[in-house]
Amino acid sequence: MSRDRDPEGRARSARPRDGLGRPLAHDAVGVPRLGEGVTRTPQQTLTEAVELLRAGRPFHAHEVFEDAWKSCPDEERAFWRALAQLAVGLTHAARGNAPGAAGLLRRGATALRGWRDTTHGADLQVLLPQAERWAAAADASDLGWVDAGLRSTAEALARGLDD
């Protein structure tokens, strides 16, 4: 059986995906896929990620953050990678994978320590303690916070967008 490939020859599944990034059957209708390798400004990155989080699509927000970390200046890579880790942690939580959520939320929060409280307008004073609380809850297999977590993450990231 041959694998799906992108134009550069890298393996890439052509299967449609659901809102949490899970592959669906080839004949299913999924959510629109985002282009990969898109270069955005920090404000465009946060705006698109906030919209995706508000729509309950943290996996897709992770892809936007991943594009940023792969295309940003070296000194910002850890910031964008940490936000991608938080988004993947939220994805695991929304999928019901408490151990995966706890690990990635904790890793992302740890990586964000030391950044300015409002890097690119993202309110890290709100986001960091939330992510740490959610990681602790996920450690206890409590995922009842997921919907509120998606909303409050979006709001913490959006705070500086209107300035």
Residue pairs with C-beta under 8 A, 6 or more apart in sequence:
3 11
4 11
4 12
4 13
4 14
4 15
5 11
5 12
6 12
6 36
13 23
14 26
15 23
15 24
15 25
15 26
15 30
16 23
16 24
16 25
16 26
16 28
16 29
16 30
16 31
16 33
17 23
17 24
17 30
17 31
17 33
17 59
18 24
18 30
18 31
19 31
19 55
19 56
19 57
19 59
19 60
20 57
20 58
20 59
20 91
20 94
20 95
21 59
21 60
21 62
21 91
22 95
24 30
31 57
31 60
34 60
34 63
34 64
36 63
36 67
37 67
37 70
37 71
38 64
38 67
39 67
39 71
40 48
40 64
40 67
40 68
42 68
42 72
42 76
42 120
43 120
43 121
43 161
45 64
45 65
45 67
45 68
45 80
46 120
46 121
46 122
46 157
46 158
46 160
46 161
47 158
47 161
48 61
48 64
49 61
49 64
49 65
49 83
49 87
49 157
50 61
50 154
50 157
50 158
50 161
52 58
52 60
52 61
52 64
53 61
53 87
53 90
53 150
53 151
53 153
53 154
53 157
54 150
54 151
54 154
56 94
56 147
56 150
58 87
58 88
58 90
58 91
58 94
58 150
59 87
59 88
59 91
61 87
61 90
62 84
62 87
62 88
62 91
65 80
65 81
65 83
65 84
65 87
66 80
66 81
66 84
68 76
68 80
68 83
69 76
69 77
69 79
69 80
69 81
69 84
72 79
72 80
78 111
79 112
79 115
79 119
79 120
81 111
82 107
82 108
82 109
82 111
82 112
82 115
83 108
83 112
83 122
83 157
84 108
85 104
85 105
85 107
85 108
85 111
86 104
86 105
86 108
86 109
86 112
86 127
86 131
86 153
87 153
88 104
88 108
89 100
89 101
89 102
89 103
89 104
89 105
89 106
89 107
89 108
89 131
89 134
89 135
89 138
90 101
90 105
90 146
90 149
90 150
90 153
92 98
92 100
92 101
92 104
93 101
93 105
93 134
93 138
93 143
93 145
93 146
93 149
94 146
94 150
96 143
98 138
98 139
98 141
98 142
98 143
99 138
101 134
101 135
101 138
101 143
102 135
102 136
102 138
102 139
103 135
105 131
105 132
105 134
105 135
105 138
106 131
106 132
106 135
108 131
109 128
109 131
109 132
109 135
112 124
112 127
112 128
112 131
113 128
115 124
116 124
117 123
117 124
117 125
118 124
118 125
118 159
118 160
120 160
121 157
121 159
121 160
121 161
121 163
122 156
122 157
122 159
122 160
123 156
123 157
123 159
123 160
124 156
126 152
126 155
126 156
126 159
127 153
127 156
127 157
130 149
130 152
130 153
130 156
133 145
134 145
134 149
137 143
137 144
137 145
